[in-house]
Structures are given as structure tokens and as C-alpha cells.
Amino acid sequence: MKAQVVKGSKQEIAETVVRIDGEVREAIVFVEEPSDQTSAPSGEDIFAEMEPFMVKVGGADYSREAIYAWTDGE
């Protein structure tokens, strides 16, 4: 079994999913919530609820800070 990532508009994704052989077991849908703020509050991790499902490989630091921080020689 393999996972397939489908991107596009809602209509394009629906059309693509219909053409995929196999079964759909799970979908992640991002829904904008009405808010008075124009952006997420600083420090809020919008992916925190997905943490239990994330893969962690020993020794590697894939945190946002580690990815975007300059290292020596850069």
C-alpha cells in the first residue's frame, strides 16, 4: 500500500480522488475558522494536534527553528 498526496482546488481534489483505485481511509482538510485576527497568534503551532501522528527519526531536528536558523558558514 502507498499513500498519495493530492493537491489542488476542492473540485480538482474530488475529481482526482474519484479516479484513484483503492479506498480512501483518511483525509486532512484545512478549514478556515472565522476570526477577528488576520493571522494566527504568535507562538501557536497549528500542527500541534498532528504531533502524535508525526514520524520522528533519531538524531534529526526538523523543528521550524532548526530548519530556518542559520548555521556556521551559511
Gaussian input, Z-matrix of N, CA and C with variables (Angstrom, degrees):
# hf/3-21g

backbone

0 1
 N
 C     1     B1
 C     2     B2     1     A1
 N     3     B3     2     A2     1     D1
 C     4     B4     3     A3     2     D2
 C     5     B5     4     A4     3     D3
 N     6     B6     5     A5     4     D4
 C     7     B7     6     A6     5     D5
 C     8     B8     7     A7     6     D6
 N     9     B9     8     A8     7     D7
 C    10    B10     9     A9     8     D8
 C    11    B11    10    A10     9     D9
 N    12    B12    11    A11    10    D10
 C    13    B13    12    A12    11    D11
 C    14    B14    13    A13    12    D12
 N    15    B15    14    A14    13    D13
 C    16    B16    15    A15    14    D14
 C    17    B17    16    A16    15    D15
 N    18    B18    17    A17    16    D16
 C    19    B19    18    A18    17    D17
 C    20    B20    19    A19    18    D18
 N    21    B21    20    A20    19    D19
 C    22    B22    21    A21    20    D20
 C    23    B23    22    A22    21    D21
 N    24    B24    23    A23    22    D22
 C    25    B25    24    A24    23    D23
 C    26    B26    25    A25    24    D24
 N    27    B27    26    A26    25    D25
 C    28    B28    27    A27    26    D26
 C    29    B29    28    A28    27    D27
 N    30    B30    29    A29    28    D28
 C    31    B31    30    A30    29    D29
 C    32    B32    31    A31    30    D30
 N    33    B33    32    A32    31    D31
 C    34    B34    33    A33    32    D32
 C    35    B35    34    A34    33    D33
 N    36    B36    35    A35    34    D34
 C    37    B37    36    A36    35    D35
 C    38    B38    37    A37    36    D36
 N    39    B39    38    A38    37    D37
 C    40    B40    39    A39    38    D38
 C    41    B41    40    A40    39    D39
 N    42    B42    41    A41    40    D40
 C    43    B43    42    A42    41    D41
 C    44    B44    43    A43    42    D42
 N    45    B45    44    A44    43    D43
 C    46    B46    45    A45    44    D44
 C    47    B47    46    A46    45    D45
 N    48    B48    47    A47    46    D46
 C    49    B49    48    A48    47    D47
 C    50    B50    49    A49    48    D48
 N    51    B51    50    A50    49    D49
 C    52    B52    51    A51    50    D50
 C    53    B53    52    A52    51    D51
 N    54    B54    53    A53    52    D52
 C    55    B55    54    A54    53    D53
 C    56    B56    55    A55    54    D54
 N    57    B57    56    A56    55    D55
 C    58    B58    57    A57    56    D56
 C    59    B59    58    A58    57    D57
 N    60    B60    59    A59    58    D58
 C    61    B61    60    A60    59    D59
 C    62    B62    61    A61    60    D60
 N    63    B63    62    A62    61    D61
 C    64    B64    63    A63    62    D62
 C    65    B65    64    A64    63    D63
 N    66    B66    65    A65    64    D64
 C    67    B67    66    A66    65    D65
 C    68    B68    67    A67    66    D66
 N    69    B69    68    A68    67    D67
 C    70    B70    69    A69    68    D68
 C    71    B71    70    A70    69    D69
 N    72    B72    71    A71    70    D70
 C    73    B73    72    A72    71    D71
 C    74    B74    73    A73    72    D72
 N    75    B75    74    A74    73    D73
 C    76    B76    75    A75    74    D74
 C    77    B77    76    A76    75    D75
 N    78    B78    77    A77    76    D76
 C    79    B79    78    A78    77    D77
 C    80    B80    79    A79    78    D78
 N    81    B81    80    A80    79    D79
 C    82    B82    81    A81    80    D80
 C    83    B83    82    A82    81    D81
 N    84    B84    83    A83    82    D82
 C    85    B85    84    A84    83    D83
 C    86    B86    85    A85    84    D84
 N    87    B87    86    A86    85    D85
 C    88    B88    87    A87    86    D86
 C    89    B89    88    A88    87    D87
 N    90    B90    89    A89    88    D88
 C    91    B91    90    A90    89    D89
 C    92    B92    91    A91    90    D90
 N    93    B93    92    A92    91    D91
 C    94    B94    93    A93    92    D92
 C    95    B95    94    A94    93    D93
 N    96    B96    95    A95    94    D94
 C    97    B97    96    A96    95    D95
 C    98    B98    97    A97    96    D96
 N    99    B99    98    A98    97    D97
 C   100   B100    99    A99    98    D98
 C   101   B101   100   A100    99    D99
 N   102   B102   101   A101   100   D100
 C   103   B103   102   A102   101   D101
 C   104   B104   103   A103   102   D102
 N   105   B105   104   A104   103   D103
 C   106   B106   105   A105   104   D104
 C   107   B107   106   A106   105   D105
 N   108   B108   107   A107   106   D106
 C   109   B109   108   A108   107   D107
 C   110   B110   109   A109   108   D108
 N   111   B111   110   A110   109   D109
 C   112   B112   111   A111   110   D110
 C   113   B113   112   A112   111   D111
 N   114   B114   113   A113   112   D112
 C   115   B115   114   A114   113   D113
 C   116   B116   115   A115   114   D114
 N   117   B117   116   A116   115   D115
 C   118   B118   117   A117   116   D116
 C   119   B119   118   A118   117   D117
 N   120   B120   119   A119   118   D118
 C   121   B121   120   A120   119   D119
 C   122   B122   121   A121   120   D120
 N   123   B123   122   A122   121   D121
 C   124   B124   123   A123   122   D122
 C   125   B125   124   A124   123   D123
 N   126   B126   125   A125   124   D124
 C   127   B127   126   A126   125   D125
 C   128   B128   127   A127   126   D126
 N   129   B129   128   A128   127   D127
 C   130   B130   129   A129   128   D128
 C   131   B131   130   A130   129   D129
 N   132   B132   131   A131   130   D130
 C   133   B133   132   A132   131   D131
 C   134   B134   133   A133   132   D132
 N   135   B135   134   A134   133   D133
 C   136   B136   135   A135   134   D134
 C   137   B137   136   A136   135   D135
 N   138   B138   137   A137   136   D136
 C   139   B139   138   A138   137   D137
 C   140   B140   139   A139   138   D138
 N   141   B141   140   A140   139   D139
 C   142   B142   141   A141   140   D140
 C   143   B143   142   A142   141   D141
 N   144   B144   143   A143   142   D142
 C   145   B145   144   A144   143   D143
 C   146   B146   145   A145   144   D144
 N   147   B147   146   A146   145   D145
 C   148   B148   147   A147   146   D146
 C   149   B149   148   A148   147   D147
 N   150   B150   149   A149   148   D148
 C   151   B151   150   A150   149   D149
 C   152   B152   151   A151   150   D150
 N   153   B153   152   A152   151   D151
 C   154   B154   153   A153   152   D152
 C   155   B155   154   A154   153   D153
 N   156   B156   155   A155   154   D154
 C   157   B157   156   A156   155   D155
 C   158   B158   157   A157   156   D156
 N   159   B159   158   A158   157   D157
 C   160   B160   159   A159   158   D158
 C   161   B161   160   A160   159   D159
 N   162   B162   161   A161   160   D160
 C   163   B163   162   A162   161   D161
 C   164   B164   163   A163   162   D162
 N   165   B165   164   A164   163   D163
 C   166   B166   165   A165   164   D164
 C   167   B167   166   A166   165   D165
 N   168   B168   167   A167   166   D166
 C   169   B169   168   A168   167   D167
 C   170   B170   169   A169   168   D168
 N   171   B171   170   A170   169   D169
 C   172   B172   171   A171   170   D170
 C   173   B173   172   A172   171   D171
 N   174   B174   173   A173   172   D172
 C   175   B175   174   A174   173   D173
 C   176   B176   175   A175   174   D174
 N   177   B177   176   A176   175   D175
 C   178   B178   177   A177   176   D176
 C   179   B179   178   A178   177   D177
 N   180   B180   179   A179   178   D178
 C   181   B181   180   A180   179   D179
 C   182   B182   181   A181   180   D180
 N   183   B183   182   A182   181   D181
 C   184   B184   183   A183   182   D182
 C   185   B185   184   A184   183   D183
 N   186   B186   185   A185   184   D184
 C   187   B187   186   A186   185   D185
 C   188   B188   187   A187   186   D186
 N   189   B189   188   A188   187   D187
 C   190   B190   189   A189   188   D188
 C   191   B191   190   A190   189   D189
 N   192   B192   191   A191   190   D190
 C   193   B193   192   A192   191   D191
 C   194   B194   193   A193   192   D192
 N   195   B195   194   A194   193   D193
 C   196   B196   195   A195   194   D194
 C   197   B197   196   A196   195   D195
 N   198   B198   197   A197   196   D196
 C   199   B199   198   A198   197   D197
 C   200   B200   199   A199   198   D198
 N   201   B201   200   A200   199   D199
 C   202   B202   201   A201   200   D200
 C   203   B203   202   A202   201   D201
 N   204   B204   203   A203   202   D202
 C   205   B205   204   A204   203   D203
 C   206   B206   205   A205   204   D204
 N   207   B207   206   A206   205   D205
 C   208   B208   207   A207   206   D206
 C   209   B209   208   A208   207   D207
 N   210   B210   209   A209   208   D208
 C   211   B211   210   A210   209   D209
 C   212   B212   211   A211   210   D210
 N   213   B213   212   A212   211   D211
 C   214   B214   213   A213   212   D212
 C   215   B215   214   A214   213   D213
 N   216   B216   215   A215   214   D214
 C   217   B217   216   A216   215   D215
 C   218   B218   217   A217   216   D216
 N   219   B219   218   A218   217   D217
 C   220   B220   219   A219   218   D218
 C   221   B221   220   A220   219   D219

   B1=1.4342
   B2=1.5192
   B3=1.3274
   B4=1.4529
   B5=1.5186
   B6=1.3066
   B7=1.4686
   B8=1.5189
   B9=1.3088
   B10=1.4558
   B11=1.5263
   B12=1.3277
   B13=1.4566
   B14=1.5203
   B15=1.3239
   B16=1.4594
   B17=1.5222
   B18=1.3288
   B19=1.4593
   B20=1.5199
   B21=1.3163
   B22=1.4551
   B23=1.5123
   B24=1.3207
   B25=1.4636
   B26=1.5240
   B27=1.3101
   B28=1.4672
   B29=1.5307
   B30=1.3269
   B31=1.4676
   B32=1.5329
   B33=1.3402
   B34=1.4656
   B35=1.5212
   B36=1.3257
   B37=1.4629
   B38=1.5228
   B39=1.3376
   B40=1.4656
   B41=1.5247
   B42=1.3300
   B43=1.4619
   B44=1.5271
   B45=1.3166
   B46=1.4611
   B47=1.5200
   B48=1.3354
   B49=1.4656
   B50=1.5261
   B51=1.3150
   B52=1.4655
   B53=1.5293
   B54=1.3310
   B55=1.4645
   B56=1.5303
   B57=1.3267
   B58=1.4676
   B59=1.5269
   B60=1.3415
   B61=1.4695
   B62=1.5239
   B63=1.3074
   B64=1.4580
   B65=1.5128
   B66=1.3156
   B67=1.4599
   B68=1.5170
   B69=1.3202
   B70=1.4525
   B71=1.5242
   B72=1.3382
   B73=1.4603
   B74=1.5149
   B75=1.3264
   B76=1.4537
   B77=1.5150
   B78=1.3081
   B79=1.4615
   B80=1.5217
   B81=1.3099
   B82=1.4626
   B83=1.5215
   B84=1.3154
   B85=1.4615
   B86=1.5217
   B87=1.3268
   B88=1.4571
   B89=1.5200
   B90=1.3339
   B91=1.4603
   B92=1.5182
   B93=1.3277
   B94=1.4613
   B95=1.5179
   B96=1.3185
   B97=1.4474
   B98=1.5204
   B99=1.3276
   B100=1.4613
   B101=1.5237
   B102=1.3117
   B103=1.4542
   B104=1.5174
   B105=1.3199
   B106=1.4572
   B107=1.5178
   B108=1.3216
   B109=1.4661
   B110=1.5181
   B111=1.3316
   B112=1.4655
   B113=1.5146
   B114=1.3269
   B115=1.4588
   B116=1.5227
   B117=1.3275
   B118=1.4606
   B119=1.5275
   B120=1.3072
   B121=1.4710
   B122=1.5200
   B123=1.3168
   B124=1.4605
   B125=1.5197
   B126=1.3155
   B127=1.4442
   B128=1.5181
   B129=1.3258
   B130=1.4567
   B131=1.5263
   B132=1.3057
   B133=1.4571
   B134=1.5232
   B135=1.3416
   B136=1.4650
   B137=1.5273
   B138=1.3331
   B139=1.4564
   B140=1.5318
   B141=1.3214
   B142=1.4602
   B143=1.5210
   B144=1.3306
   B145=1.4632
   B146=1.5288
   B147=1.3346
   B148=1.4623
   B149=1.5259
   B150=1.3279
   B151=1.4640
   B152=1.5332
   B153=1.3484
   B154=1.4661
   B155=1.5328
   B156=1.3198
   B157=1.4612
   B158=1.5191
   B159=1.3245
   B160=1.4621
   B161=1.5222
   B162=1.3197
   B163=1.4580
   B164=1.5227
   B165=1.3112
   B166=1.4554
   B167=1.5239
   B168=1.3241
   B169=1.4543
   B170=1.5193
   B171=1.3163
   B172=1.4577
   B173=1.5112
   B174=1.3315
   B175=1.4504
   B176=1.5098
   B177=1.2927
   B178=1.4633
   B179=1.5272
   B180=1.3185
   B181=1.4659
   B182=1.5245
   B183=1.3149
   B184=1.4551
   B185=1.5281
   B186=1.3187
   B187=1.4571
   B188=1.5224
   B189=1.3104
   B190=1.4696
   B191=1.5308
   B192=1.3355
   B193=1.4607
   B194=1.5285
   B195=1.3306
   B196=1.4595
   B197=1.5225
   B198=1.3055
   B199=1.4663
   B200=1.5249
   B201=1.3330
   B202=1.4594
   B203=1.5233
   B204=1.3312
   B205=1.4605
   B206=1.5231
   B207=1.3258
   B208=1.4635
   B209=1.5213
   B210=1.3096
   B211=1.4613
   B212=1.5187
   B213=1.3156
   B214=1.4670
   B215=1.5261
   B216=1.3194
   B217=1.4521
   B218=1.5201
   B219=1.3292
   B220=1.4665
   B221=1.5058
   A1=107.71
   A2=116.12
   A3=119.99
   A4=109.45
   A5=115.91
   A6=121.22
   A7=108.17
   A8=116.58
   A9=121.36
   A10=108.39
   A11=116.82
   A12=122.23
   A13=107.94
   A14=116.27
   A15=121.65
   A16=107.37
   A17=116.77
   A18=121.36
   A19=109.64
   A20=115.47
   A21=121.42
   A22=110.27
   A23=115.55
   A24=119.82
   A25=108.73
   A26=115.88
   A27=120.54
   A28=109.67
   A29=116.54
   A30=121.50
   A31=111.19
   A32=116.91
   A33=120.74
   A34=111.26
   A35=116.90
   A36=120.64
   A37=110.09
   A38=117.19
   A39=120.84
   A40=110.59
   A41=117.77
   A42=121.13
   A43=111.78
   A44=116.95
   A45=120.83
   A46=111.12
   A47=117.05
   A48=121.33
   A49=110.26
   A50=117.14
   A51=120.69
   A52=110.75
   A53=117.33
   A54=121.05
   A55=113.61
   A56=118.77
   A57=121.44
   A58=109.37
   A59=115.58
   A60=119.79
   A61=107.99
   A62=116.39
   A63=120.36
   A64=110.56
   A65=114.94
   A66=119.09
   A67=110.34
   A68=116.00
   A69=122.09
   A70=107.00
   A71=116.50
   A72=120.42
   A73=112.34
   A74=116.92
   A75=119.11
   A76=108.69
   A77=116.45
   A78=121.76
   A79=108.58
   A80=116.10
   A81=121.32
   A82=106.29
   A83=115.44
   A84=121.37
   A85=108.03
   A86=116.95
   A87=121.96
   A88=108.31
   A89=116.47
   A90=122.37
   A91=108.23
   A92=115.80
   A93=120.05
   A94=109.17
   A95=116.24
   A96=121.11
   A97=108.84
   A98=117.22
   A99=118.45
   A100=110.16
   A101=115.32
   A102=119.33
   A103=109.22
   A104=115.90
   A105=120.66
   A106=110.86
   A107=116.20
   A108=120.73
   A109=109.41
   A110=116.35
   A111=120.33
   A112=112.33
   A113=117.66
   A114=120.53
   A115=109.47
   A116=115.38
   A117=120.58
   A118=109.55
   A119=117.70
   A120=119.67
   A121=110.55
   A122=116.69
   A123=119.67
   A124=109.74
   A125=115.44
   A126=120.71
   A127=114.40
   A128=118.84
   A129=120.52
   A130=109.36
   A131=116.06
   A132=121.48
   A133=108.27
   A134=116.54
   A135=119.39
   A136=112.13
   A137=117.72
   A138=120.74
   A139=112.12
   A140=118.39
   A141=121.78
   A142=112.11
   A143=117.39
   A144=119.21
   A145=112.08
   A146=118.05
   A147=121.23
   A148=112.06
   A149=117.88
   A150=123.22
   A151=113.82
   A152=120.27
   A153=119.06
   A154=113.30
   A155=117.96
   A156=121.20
   A157=112.71
   A158=117.42
   A159=121.05
   A160=110.78
   A161=115.67
   A162=122.11
   A163=108.24
   A164=116.32
   A165=120.82
   A166=108.39
   A167=115.29
   A168=121.27
   A169=107.09
   A170=116.45
   A171=121.14
   A172=114.07
   A173=116.00
   A174=122.20
   A175=115.62
   A176=119.74
   A177=121.73
   A178=109.90
   A179=116.08
   A180=121.43
   A181=108.32
   A182=116.78
   A183=121.81
   A184=111.70
   A185=116.99
   A186=119.76
   A187=109.37
   A188=116.03
   A189=120.99
   A190=109.89
   A191=117.01
   A192=120.38
   A193=111.02
   A194=116.78
   A195=120.71
   A196=111.48
   A197=117.26
   A198=120.46
   A199=111.10
   A200=117.35
   A201=120.48
   A202=114.95
   A203=118.13
   A204=120.62
   A205=109.70
   A206=114.95
   A207=120.43
   A208=109.16
   A209=116.41
   A210=120.60
   A211=108.71
   A212=116.95
   A213=120.81
   A214=109.48
   A215=115.81
   A216=120.96
   A217=114.49
   A218=117.73
   A219=119.43
   A220=110.45
   D1=142.73
   D2=176.25
   D3=-133.20
   D4=151.97
   D5=177.43
   D6=-92.30
   D7=149.22
   D8=178.90
   D9=-130.88
   D10=130.81
   D11=178.10
   D12=-93.60
   D13=128.91
   D14=-179.61
   D15=-117.95
   D16=126.50
   D17=-179.32
   D18=-123.55
   D19=156.26
   D20=177.21
   D21=140.53
   D22=-164.28
   D23=177.11
   D24=-74.30
   D25=168.93
   D26=179.77
   D27=-57.06
   D28=-43.06
   D29=-179.59
   D30=-65.24
   D31=-44.94
   D32=179.74
   D33=-62.94
   D34=-41.15
   D35=179.30
   D36=-64.42
   D37=-44.72
   D38=179.89
   D39=-60.42
   D40=-43.60
   D41=179.52
   D42=-64.83
   D43=-38.25
   D44=179.27
   D45=-68.59
   D46=-42.84
   D47=-179.30
   D48=-61.87
   D49=-38.54
   D50=179.83
   D51=-61.94
   D52=-34.58
   D53=-177.34
   D54=-82.84
   D55=-11.69
   D56=-177.53
   D57=-77.69
   D58=128.77
   D59=173.55
   D60=-72.72
   D61=145.22
   D62=179.46
   D63=110.72
   D64=-166.67
   D65=-177.77
   D66=-119.34
   D67=151.05
   D68=176.29
   D69=-95.12
   D70=121.76
   D71=-177.13
   D72=-105.08
   D73=-24.17
   D74=-175.55
   D75=-160.84
   D76=148.63
   D77=175.92
   D78=-140.70
   D79=144.48
   D80=174.30
   D81=-109.74
   D82=123.16
   D83=-177.93
   D84=-122.41
   D85=128.55
   D86=177.89
   D87=-95.84
   D88=117.70
   D89=-178.05
   D90=-114.47
   D91=122.72
   D92=177.75
   D93=-69.47
   D94=129.39
   D95=177.52
   D96=-96.54
   D97=138.19
   D98=177.67
   D99=-62.45
   D100=137.13
   D101=-176.53
   D102=-152.73
   D103=151.97
   D104=174.80
   D105=-77.59
   D106=-19.88
   D107=-178.92
   D108=-88.44
   D109=148.41
   D110=179.56
   D111=-84.98
   D112=-15.99
   D113=178.40
   D114=-144.31
   D115=169.25
   D116=179.69
   D117=-66.22
   D118=143.74
   D119=177.54
   D120=-57.12
   D121=143.05
   D122=-178.17
   D123=-62.29
   D124=138.78
   D125=179.38
   D126=88.91
   D127=-10.85
   D128=179.86
   D129=-81.49
   D130=127.00
   D131=179.00
   D132=-94.36
   D133=107.15
   D134=-175.97
   D135=-70.28
   D136=-13.77
   D137=-179.71
   D138=-102.97
   D139=9.89
   D140=-176.53
   D141=-58.51
   D142=-37.10
   D143=-178.36
   D144=-70.14
   D145=-15.21
   D146=178.33
   D147=-90.59
   D148=-4.47
   D149=-177.30
   D150=-50.66
   D151=-42.82
   D152=-179.26
   D153=-64.33
   D154=-17.28
   D155=-176.57
   D156=-101.29
   D157=-0.48
   D158=-176.68
   D159=-82.06
   D160=146.66
   D161=178.41
   D162=-89.40
   D163=133.03
   D164=178.39
   D165=-119.30
   D166=123.29
   D167=178.84
   D168=-103.02
   D169=131.22
   D170=-175.22
   D171=-54.00
   D172=134.20
   D173=173.10
   D174=87.39
   D175=-27.25
   D176=-177.07
   D177=-86.39
   D178=139.38
   D179=178.49
   D180=-111.19
   D181=104.72
   D182=-178.01
   D183=-103.74
   D184=21.92
   D185=178.44
   D186=-68.52
   D187=156.66
   D188=-179.75
   D189=-57.51
   D190=-41.01
   D191=-179.06
   D192=-62.37
   D193=-42.31
   D194=-178.44
   D195=-69.48
   D196=-36.24
   D197=-178.07
   D198=-70.53
   D199=-41.86
   D200=-174.01
   D201=-95.64
   D202=-4.76
   D203=179.59
   D204=-80.34
   D205=141.14
   D206=176.56
   D207=-71.48
   D208=141.75
   D209=174.55
   D210=-109.77
   D211=168.97
   D212=-179.91
   D213=-57.63
   D214=132.29
   D215=177.72
   D216=91.42
   D217=-3.32
   D218=178.63
   D219=-95.57

